[in-house]
Amino acid sequence: MSRKKNKWLRQPPDRSKIIFFLCFCLPPLLLYLLFGVYPILNSVYVSLFEWSGFDKLTSDAFVGLGNYFEVITEEEFLCAIRNDFIIILGKEIIIIALTVLFAVSLTRLKFRKGEASLYRFVFFIPNVLSVVIISIIWTFVIDPNFGILNPVLRAVGLADLIPASGWTYEHPLGVITFVASWCGVGMFMLIMIAAINGINAEMYESATIDGANEWKQLRYITLPAIREQSKFIVVTILYQSFSSNFTMVQAMLGSSVNSDSVVMGMFVYQNSFDSQWPRVGYSYSAAVIMLVITAAVSLIVNRIMSGRRSVYD
């Protein structure tokens, strides 16, 4: 028995598996290490230096964790963390609510096939456009001088809601949250529609026979069945927002960003590319902290949502 076992251990690995690994696994792995892991490790290394990005990086500029302590005690960076979470919380609530509303409406209501396809296309249009184009469009819409939003509010008797100094100046986080939510519904709506269409129709028929109305069917059948898709949407919105918030803020607010509207991505940008005296090491330390916060919050939210068991478990 031992001889057979030793003989089996000495057998060379299957050549087809080696070829498969070299052709399909090794190239993506190398690309991931080159463009994913290496930039992170390099950022951590540079963050330990007081470096402007122009002169040569030498050991004399080594400050250790000094940049990190300076960043976490910077009031503007703490405001950026707060603003990021405010935007993300608003996006989570708005996108999840609208996604479920639109998906349920397009699957449970008696729309004709052509009408449902048209609505799906209309809701998906913002996902085709870039964030910059969407930001420019909404900047024109809410412009206090020639935008169409203020005249509409005056026409319906809501002129008191119009801010005197402009929407982006008085309510920057509200504007960013609304626009970011508006352009993020379409893709998640399609995911939710696919999940709802996968629910066994007999469950709805049985519930209807038992006298359950649409609201009870939504609560006890639809929502528990789309729990996994909802978790995916929540986590995706979370980790995507930390990077996409910067693009939205930069495109809509530009140079008017202050402590009330700055986000972590903007803080990193302002201390490196947008500074007359750039502090690359300092900005890299802020970026590393941003990465840690993103990973930690995503893991915590994923663990919390995974701990909740549905009625079918």
C-alpha positions in Angstrom: 0.0 0.0 0.0 2.8 2.4 0.9 4.6 1.6 -2.4 1.5 2.5 -4.4 1.1 5.7 -2.5 4.7 6.7 -3.1 4.4 5.8 -6.7 1.3 8.1 -7.0 3.1 11.0 -5.3 6.0 10.7 -7.8 3.7 11.0 -10.8 4.3 14.2 -12.8 1.4 16.7 -12.9 -1.0 16.6 -15.8 0.5 18.6 -18.7 -2.9 19.9 -19.8 -3.4 21.6 -16.4 0.0 23.2 -16.7 -0.8 24.5 -20.2 -4.2 25.7 -19.0 -2.6 27.6 -16.1 0.1 29.2 -18.3 -2.4 30.3 -20.9 -5.4 31.4 -18.9 -4.4 32.0 -15.3 -0.8 33.3 -15.3 -1.3 36.3 -17.7 -4.3 37.7 -15.7 -2.4 37.1 -12.4 0.7 39.0 -13.7 -1.5 41.8 -14.9 -3.3 42.0 -11.6 0.0 42.1 -9.7 1.4 44.8 -12.1 -1.6 47.1 -12.2 -3.3 46.2 -8.9 -0.9 45.1 -6.2 2.2 47.0 -7.2 0.6 50.5 -7.2 -0.8 49.8 -3.8 2.6 48.7 -2.4 4.3 51.6 -4.1 1.8 54.1 -2.6 2.4 52.7 0.9 6.1 53.1 0.3 5.9 56.7 -1.0 3.5 57.7 1.8 6.4 57.2 4.3 8.3 60.1 2.7 7.9 63.8 2.6 8.1 64.1 -1.2 7.0 66.7 -3.7 7.0 64.4 -6.7 9.6 66.4 -8.6 12.9 65.9 -6.8 14.6 62.5 -6.2 13.2 60.3 -3.5 15.9 59.9 -0.9 16.2 58.5 2.6 16.6 62.0 4.0 12.9 62.6 3.2 11.8 59.6 5.2 9.2 60.6 7.9 7.7 57.2 8.7 4.1 57.4 9.9 4.3 61.2 10.3 2.2 61.8 7.2 -0.5 59.4 8.5 -0.7 61.2 11.9 -0.9 64.5 10.1 -3.7 63.4 7.8 -5.9 61.8 10.5 -5.6 65.0 12.6 -6.4 67.3 9.6 -9.8 68.8 10.1 -10.5 69.0 6.4 -9.8 65.3 5.9 -12.2 64.5 8.8 -14.8 66.6 7.0 -14.1 64.7 3.8 -14.7 61.4 5.5 -18.0 62.7 6.9 -19.1 64.0 3.5 -18.3 60.8 1.8 -20.4 58.8 4.2 -23.3 61.3 4.0 -23.3 60.9 0.2 -23.0 57.1 0.3 -25.8 56.8 2.9 -28.0 59.0 0.7 -27.1 57.0 -2.4 -27.8 53.7 -0.6 -31.3 54.8 0.4 -32.3 56.4 -2.8 -30.9 53.8 -5.2 -32.2 50.8 -3.3 -35.7 52.4 -3.0 -35.9 53.4 -6.7 -34.4 50.2 -7.9 -36.9 48.0 -6.1 -39.8 50.4 -7.1 -38.9 50.4 -10.8 -38.1 46.7 -10.9 -41.3 45.7 -9.2 -43.3 48.1 -11.4 -41.8 46.7 -14.6 -42.3 43.1 -13.6 -45.5 42.9 -11.5 -47.6 45.6 -13.2 -49.4 44.8 -16.4 -47.2 46.7 -18.9 -47.1 45.6 -22.5 -43.7 44.2 -23.6 -42.9 47.2 -25.7 -43.7 49.6 -22.9 -41.6 47.7 -20.4 -38.7 47.7 -22.8 -39.0 51.4 -23.4 -39.0 52.2 -19.7 -35.9 49.9 -19.2 -34.1 51.8 -21.9 -35.0 55.2 -20.5 -33.9 54.3 -17.0 -30.7 52.8 -18.3 -29.6 55.9 -20.4 -27.7 57.5 -17.5 -25.5 54.4 -17.3 -24.4 54.9 -20.9 -23.3 58.5 -20.3 -20.1 59.4 -18.5 -20.1 61.0 -15.1 -18.7 64.2 -16.5 -21.4 64.6 -19.1 -24.1 63.9 -16.5 -22.5 66.5 -14.2 -22.5 69.1 -16.9 -26.1 68.4 -17.8 -27.3 68.8 -14.3 -25.1 71.8 -13.7 -27.1 73.5 -16.5 -30.4 72.3 -15.1 -29.8 73.7 -11.6 -28.0 76.9 -12.7 -29.6 79.9 -10.9 -29.4 82.1 -13.9 -30.5 80.1 -16.9 -31.3 76.6 -15.5 -34.8 75.1 -16.0 -35.3 73.9 -12.4 -35.9 77.3 -10.8 -38.5 78.4 -13.3 -40.4 75.1 -12.9 -40.4 75.5 -9.1 -41.7 79.1 -9.5 -44.4 77.9 -11.9 -45.8 75.3 -9.4 -45.6 77.7 -6.4 -42.5 76.4 -4.8 -40.3 79.5 -5.2 -39.5 79.5 -1.4 -37.5 76.3 -1.9 -35.1 78.1 -4.4 -31.8 78.9 -2.6 -30.6 82.5 -3.0 -27.0 81.6 -3.7 -27.6 78.6 -5.9 -28.2 74.9 -5.3 -24.6 73.8 -5.5 -23.4 76.5 -3.1 -26.0 76.1 -0.4 -26.8 72.3 -0.8 -23.7 70.8 -2.4 -24.0 67.3 -0.7 -27.7 67.1 -1.5 -27.1 67.9 -5.2 -24.2 65.5 -5.5 -26.2 62.7 -3.7 -29.2 63.2 -6.0 -27.3 63.3 -9.3 -25.1 60.3 -8.3 -28.2 58.4 -7.3 -30.0 59.3 -10.5 -27.2 58.0 -12.7 -26.8 54.8 -10.7 -30.3 53.3 -10.8 -30.4 51.8 -14.3 -27.8 49.1 -14.0 -29.0 47.9 -10.6 -32.6 48.0 -11.8 -31.8 45.4 -14.5 -30.1 43.2 -12.0 -33.2 43.4 -9.8 -35.5 42.7 -12.7 -33.6 39.6 -13.5 -33.9 38.5 -9.9 -37.6 39.1 -9.7 -38.2 37.3 -13.0 -36.4 34.3 -11.5 -39.0 33.9 -8.7 -41.4 31.0 -9.1 -44.7 32.4 -10.4 -46.6 29.7 -8.5 -45.6 31.4 -5.2 -47.5 34.6 -6.3 -50.4 32.5 -7.5 -50.7 30.7 -4.2 -50.4 34.0 -2.3 -53.2 35.5 -4.5 -55.4 32.5 -3.8 -54.8 32.9 -0.1 -55.9 36.5 -0.3 -52.5 38.3 -0.1 -52.5 41.7 -1.8 -49.6 43.1 -3.7 -48.0 44.8 -0.7 -48.0 41.5 1.3 -46.6 39.7 -1.8 -43.8 42.3 -2.0 -43.0 42.0 1.7 -43.1 38.2 2.1 -42.2 36.9 -1.4 -40.3 39.5 -3.5 -38.1 41.1 -0.9 -36.8 37.9 0.8 -36.2 36.4 -2.7 -34.0 39.3 -3.9 -32.0 39.5 -0.7 -28.7 38.4 -2.3 -29.0 40.8 -5.1 -29.8 43.6 -2.6 -26.6 42.8 -0.7 -24.6 42.9 -3.9 -26.1 46.3 -4.8 -25.4 47.7 -1.3 -21.8 46.6 -1.2 -21.2 47.7 -4.9 -22.6 51.2 -4.2 -20.4 51.4 -1.1 -17.0 50.7 -2.6 -17.7 52.4 -5.9 -18.8 55.6 -4.3 -15.5 56.3 -2.5 -13.9 56.8 -5.9 -16.8 58.1 -8.0 -17.7 60.8 -5.5 -14.5 62.6 -6.4 -15.4 62.7 -10.1 -18.9 64.1 -9.4 -17.6 66.7 -7.0 -14.8 67.8 -9.3 -17.2 68.1 -12.3 -20.0 69.9 -10.6 -18.2 72.1 -8.1 -14.7 72.6 -9.5 -12.8 75.2 -7.6 -15.7 76.1 -5.3 -15.1 73.0 -3.1 -14.8 73.7 0.6 -15.0 71.8 3.8 -18.8 71.4 3.3 -18.3 69.6 0.0 -14.8 68.1 0.0 -14.5 64.3 -0.2 -11.5 62.1 0.4 -10.7 61.7 -3.3 -10.8 65.5 -3.7 -8.5 65.9 -0.6 -5.9 63.6 -2.2 -6.2 65.5 -5.5 -5.9 68.9 -3.9 -2.7 68.0 -2.1 -1.0 66.5 -5.2 -2.0 67.4 -8.7 -4.0 70.6 -7.9 -1.4 72.1 -5.5 1.2 74.8 -6.2 3.4 73.0 -3.7 2.4 69.4 -4.1 2.9 66.9 -1.2 2.8 63.6 -2.9 3.8 61.5 0.1 1.2 63.3 2.2 -1.5 62.7 -0.4 -0.5 59.1 -0.8 -0.9 58.5 2.9 -4.5 60.0 2.6 -5.1 57.6 -0.3 -3.9 54.6 1.7 -6.2 55.6 4.6 -9.0 56.0 2.1 -8.3 52.5 0.8 -8.3 51.0 4.3 -11.6 52.8 5.2 -13.2 51.5 1.9 -12.1 47.9 2.5 -13.0 47.9 6.2 -16.5 49.4 5.7 -17.2 47.1 2.8 -16.2 44.0 4.8 -18.2 45.1 7.8 -21.4 45.8 5.7 -20.9 42.5 3.9 -20.6 40.6 7.2 -23.6 42.3 8.7 -25.8 41.6 5.7 -24.5 38.0 5.4 -25.4 37.5 9.0 -29.1 38.1 8.4 -30.9 35.0 7.4 -33.9 35.2 5.0 -37.2 33.4 5.7 -36.2 30.7 3.2 -32.9 29.8 5.1 
